[in-house]
Amino acid sequence: MNDSINAIYKLNPSVVTIRGNVAYDADGNEVAYDKAAVQAYVDAHAYITKRASEYPNITDYIDGVVKGDQAQIDKYIADCLAVKARFPKS
């Protein structure tokens, strides 16, 4: 889902559908929303998308757990923490 569309839904609970840039409630009525607030929400949550594409694959962690390989587990955790440091919460 597009980040802006997700923000519209999050910020406007009465919105049930969006077509183009127009939001509608359950009765089909247009719902006015604050475009600046939507952009602020998107900007404040941009780190989530950036982190998601950089995190190591969870199977690396699971594999380490199954094998009892603490070094592999520690590397996975260190790699995750490095991603969090590169893309901090705003």
Buried (B, 14 or more C-beta within 10 A) or exposed (E): EEBBBBBBBEBBEEBBEBEEEEBBBEEEEEBEBEEEEBEEBBEEBEBEEEBEEBBBEEEEBEBBEEEEEEEBBEBBEEBBEEBEEEBEEE
